[in-house]
């Protein structure tokens, strides 16, 4: 069947990419791109730009010719889960898009701008501000914002939340889970809280359910990346809509073919407005699946599953792979566990790193092994390794499952 190519018609201006030997920019030129609309079909021949290439080329991907046409240029770098940062540029225009989309998310969620917003995240110190931030400050009168660094102890965070009594809490899903665990154990409620907002990690459905149980509020999740900005966020139906005015998102199989809704594949993104550092067919490293149209009526593409990175997949000795799920309610009752991470060390070995409030008994260890063998579909060696703490990654994120294979 002949497929019509999908043209990016939203490029209002020519992209000028400085070509360098062996770079993706050179490939773009070699593919015949000459200030004409880009065709992103596989037969359009534009190669994928991997994270490794972006890391390697760094500033060679910066467009020296942009001048100040999009306002100021701002350089940043991702903190990187594996220590290797991605250097990127933003412009005043891309920052404007980030703010406008953040504002859109507030409006979709129908938030009360009079409320207090509490943020527990990285790159902030304990502090307070008069307004919620750049996305709202010039548009709406808002309540105050308060902030705390995510490296603070969870007990300190919970006491701080009780004292601040915010209407909204912004944090990473893993931090929310730790807060909920402690709040449930101590019977701490936050009466004024209306909603939690999460970002930066995969949000498990069990955390959403737990938040509803413990604090009686819902969770709105934002899918974003430091170098891209806002990618997708949820409507009132709880489904993720790709912010297609700002980027083009493809989901591809291993051979680079586009996948239909329901099938998980590689997330590939083309930013549409960042002319300081154009990312064309950038393979972000995440895996996700498109969904069918949303009943909310919005026509922006829908993502139904965002499952994480390849290193979050478990591989079985028969060669098959899947993203494992081990809901907390299946194992939390076995022992007084405060934190847990599963690490695949070899094809036949998964280590369960466990932080618990006392040494585990032999019986508890066996029950954990049996339960995880069942949940991970992994009938091989499961080692329980009791540790004092499981540190966050360099970028302050936390992954429940990490593979050390490859
Ligand atoms: Zn929707």
Boltz pocket constraint, residues with backbone or C-beta under 6 A from the ligand:
constraints:
  - pocket:
      binder: B
      contacts: [[A, 235], [A, 236], [A, 237], [A, 239], [A, 241], [A, 294], [A, 295], [A, 296], [A, 297], [A, 298]]
      max_distance: 6.0
